[in-house]
Amino acid sequence: MHLEPILQLETDVCIVGGGVMGAATAYAISRMTEKKIILLDRYGVGNEYCSSNDVNRVFRYAYGNDPYYTKMAIESLGLWKEIEKESRQELLIPTGLLMLEGDDQQANEFNESSFGTLTKLGLGAKLYEGPELKKRFPQFRTRRGFLDPHGGVLLASKSLETMASQARAKGARILEKHVTAFRDRSGLEIETSEGQTIRTQKLVVTVGPWSNGFLKDGLTGITPTRQQVVYLRPSGDIEKFRPTSCPVFFTDHHYGLPAAGIDGVKISNKELIDPVDPETASRLVDREQIEQCKAACRKFIPDLADGEVVKSKVCFYDMTTNSDFVIDQDPEDSDVVYGYGFSGHGFKFAPLVGKLLAELVLDREPSFDLTRFSSRNSHRKPQVTRGHLGKGE
Ligand SMILES: Cc1cc2nc3c(=O)[nH]c(=O)nc-3n(C[C@H](O)[C@H](O)[C@H](O)COP(=O)(O)OP(=O)(O)OC[C@H]3O[C@@H](n4cnc5c(N)ncnc54)[C@H](O)[C@@H]3O)c2cc1C
């Protein structure tokens, strides 16, 4: 009987997971070296199931009283600008982030501490009150608002595609493959659901909400949570909600983005934590969530309260217990590198995460302190309180 030979591929670096972090890593490695790269995704790079696939995402410097993430965002902004220049694509639209004062004490504390941190770092935060607020941001109803002038809208799917195509242009191979196992005996071997084997020098795992299936005991796990987003077309003039006039905004329990890349303003609950299995969770938005988004608008952004839903979407956060990422080599095998646990606020850092993962792959000293992002459970800070959920987005 004649058997078809099983495909064997060889490469220097194999990246499993083609969301934004896998694409950013392929891009970074392809810029830094001539190494052979294969990027694999079970549904194809940038597919509609991954957490990175949406019209837009928030960029911000505001991180409460946690200047570490603010410093990462500053670093990341420089890299976003480099990608834009290299690709000649607009990916990050500056709008500012307006944090609206409401009735939730923790949200108000987050806003005020963000203002304090940005002011201390000389990053030009601004407080708007009363008539001045109304004049400058007529879309919103509240007493006061803090502006992070560095906030903006990232065109998410476009950014992912751009990084993947820049990597492809430099020789990276991008394949639709479902990885079922990897092992390191006399060299790393990756197995696919079709029975193929890929031999590689280095492996990068960036599978987001699916990470637990790839982790050994003792490594930091994640909880995938189901998140729901709604895009509402304002009942009045949509131009008031374009990025030229409308900032990204936070209310008590929701966040929103101006109508960028779509004729709708995105609204989502920033605190909904609904643990699920990514293989089986419903991908349909609940009626109740749409009503909650509209209720928040009724209070803070009246023009959106009766807005038509132009798009809705479910995707997953990959939450670690303290919302800190994992960017690390495997403690027992430095040829395996992990990037996961981006906990609902990772997109803005993608170019920096890609660069840091590339440095780990190439055994270079990371250009940012990574002690906080250890893959070892025992090395991580204890669980934090609800106040830190302000990190979402
Ligand atoms: C609703 C929502 C809103 C968000 N808003 C913001 C925001 O405003 N600002 C911000 O900074 N961040 C935000 N985030 C977070 C950010 O989008 C994520 O941190 C980021 O997209 C995670 O990217 P990733 O590449 O790690 O994971 P993913 O994008 O999920 O990619 C993982 C990939 O791995 C693939 N995969 C899984 N298993 C396998 C396997 N066995 N073999 C091969 N491939 C596999 C999957 O198909 C998938 O494509 C938000 C997230 C969500 C869900």
Ligand as a Chemical Component Dictionary entry (heavy atoms), coordinates in Angstrom:
data_LIG
# 
_chem_comp.id                   LIG 
_chem_comp.type                 NON-POLYMER 
_chem_comp.pdbx_formal_charge   0 
_chem_comp.three_letter_code    LIG 
# 
loop_
_chem_comp_atom.comp_id 
_chem_comp_atom.atom_id 
_chem_comp_atom.alt_atom_id 
_chem_comp_atom.type_symbol 
_chem_comp_atom.charge 
_chem_comp_atom.model_Cartn_x 
_chem_comp_atom.model_Cartn_y 
_chem_comp_atom.model_Cartn_z 
_chem_comp_atom.pdbx_ordinal 
LIG C1  C1  C 0 -14.080 42.917 23.805 1  
LIG C2  C2  C 0 -12.634 43.235 23.962 2  
LIG C3  C3  C 0 -12.261 44.562 24.023 3  
LIG C4  C4  C 0 -10.921 44.897 24.211 4  
LIG N1  N1  N 0 -10.563 46.206 24.228 5  
LIG C5  C5  C 0 -9.266  46.549 24.334 6  
LIG C6  C6  C 0 -8.889  47.912 24.221 7  
LIG O1  O1  O 0 -9.746  48.766 24.016 8  
LIG N2  N2  N 0 -7.569  48.224 24.328 9  
LIG C7  C7  C 0 -6.621  47.281 24.541 10 
LIG O2  O2  O 0 -5.452  47.644 24.656 11 
LIG N3  N3  N 0 -6.940  45.957 24.600 12 
LIG C8  C8  C 0 -8.228  45.589 24.493 13 
LIG N4  N4  N 0 -8.599  44.267 24.528 14 
LIG C9  C9  C 0 -7.564  43.259 24.725 15 
LIG C10 C10 C 0 -6.862  42.865 23.441 16 
LIG O3  O3  O 0 -7.743  42.869 22.359 17 
LIG C11 C11 C 0 -6.226  41.495 23.667 18 
LIG O4  O4  O 0 -5.363  41.605 24.785 19 
LIG C12 C12 C 0 -5.427  41.027 22.463 20 
LIG O5  O5  O 0 -6.192  41.120 21.291 21 
LIG C13 C13 C 0 -4.988  39.579 22.693 22 
LIG O6  O6  O 0 -4.343  39.139 21.521 23 
LIG P1  P1  P 0 -3.693  37.688 21.421 24 
LIG O7  O7  O 0 -2.956  37.665 20.138 25 
LIG O8  O8  O 0 -2.977  37.389 22.694 26 
LIG O9  O9  O 0 -4.943  36.675 21.417 27 
LIG P2  P2  P 0 -5.994  36.360 20.245 28 
LIG O10 O10 O 0 -6.264  37.570 19.437 29 
LIG O11 O11 O 0 -7.169  35.697 20.854 30 
LIG O12 O12 O 0 -5.234  35.321 19.311 31 
LIG C14 C14 C 0 -5.021  33.999 19.730 32 
LIG C15 C15 C 0 -5.034  33.144 18.475 33 
LIG O13 O13 O 0 -4.594  31.829 18.801 34 
LIG C16 C16 C 0 -5.221  30.939 17.906 35 
LIG N5  N5  N 0 -5.139  29.591 18.466 36 
LIG C17 C17 C 0 -5.689  29.138 19.607 37 
LIG N6  N6  N 0 -5.379  27.855 19.801 38 
LIG C18 C18 C 0 -4.627  27.475 18.747 39 
LIG C19 C19 C 0 -4.022  26.254 18.371 40 
LIG N7  N7  N 0 -4.127  25.154 19.130 41 
LIG N8  N8  N 0 -3.336  26.197 17.196 42 
LIG C20 C20 C 0 -3.211  27.294 16.409 43 
LIG N9  N9  N 0 -3.779  28.480 16.720 44 
LIG C21 C21 C 0 -4.470  28.575 17.881 45 
LIG C22 C22 C 0 -6.660  31.458 17.819 46 
LIG O14 O14 O 0 -7.304  31.003 16.654 47 
LIG C23 C23 C 0 -6.424  32.964 17.839 48 
LIG O15 O15 O 0 -6.440  33.490 16.536 49 
LIG C24 C24 C 0 -9.928  43.882 24.339 50 
LIG C25 C25 C 0 -10.316 42.533 24.250 51 
LIG C26 C26 C 0 -11.649 42.212 24.063 52 
LIG C27 C27 C 0 -12.047 40.765 23.984 53 
# 
loop_
_chem_comp_bond.comp_id 
_chem_comp_bond.atom_id_1 
_chem_comp_bond.atom_id_2 
_chem_comp_bond.value_order 
_chem_comp_bond.pdbx_ordinal 
LIG C1  C2  SING 1  
LIG C2  C3  SING 2  
LIG C2  C26 DOUB 3  
LIG C3  C4  DOUB 4  
LIG C4  N1  SING 5  
LIG C4  C24 SING 6  
LIG N1  C5  DOUB 7  
LIG C5  C6  SING 8  
LIG C5  C8  SING 9  
LIG C6  O1  DOUB 10 
LIG C6  N2  SING 11 
LIG N2  C7  SING 12 
LIG C7  O2  DOUB 13 
LIG C7  N3  SING 14 
LIG N3  C8  DOUB 15 
LIG C8  N4  SING 16 
LIG N4  C9  SING 17 
LIG N4  C24 SING 18 
LIG C9  C10 SING 19 
LIG C10 O3  SING 20 
LIG C10 C11 SING 21 
LIG C11 O4  SING 22 
LIG C11 C12 SING 23 
LIG C12 O5  SING 24 
LIG C12 C13 SING 25 
LIG C13 O6  SING 26 
LIG O6  P1  SING 27 
LIG P1  O7  DOUB 28 
LIG P1  O8  SING 29 
LIG P1  O9  SING 30 
LIG O9  P2  SING 31 
LIG P2  O10 DOUB 32 
LIG P2  O11 SING 33 
LIG P2  O12 SING 34 
LIG O12 C14 SING 35 
LIG C14 C15 SING 36 
LIG C15 O13 SING 37 
LIG C15 C23 SING 38 
LIG O13 C16 SING 39 
LIG C16 N5  SING 40 
LIG C16 C22 SING 41 
LIG N5  C17 SING 42 
LIG N5  C21 SING 43 
LIG C17 N6  DOUB 44 
LIG N6  C18 SING 45 
LIG C18 C19 SING 46 
LIG C18 C21 DOUB 47 
LIG C19 N7  SING 48 
LIG C19 N8  DOUB 49 
LIG N8  C20 SING 50 
LIG C20 N9  DOUB 51 
LIG N9  C21 SING 52 
LIG C22 O14 SING 53 
LIG C22 C23 SING 54 
LIG C23 O15 SING 55 
LIG C24 C25 DOUB 56 
LIG C25 C26 SING 57 
LIG C26 C27 SING 58 
# 
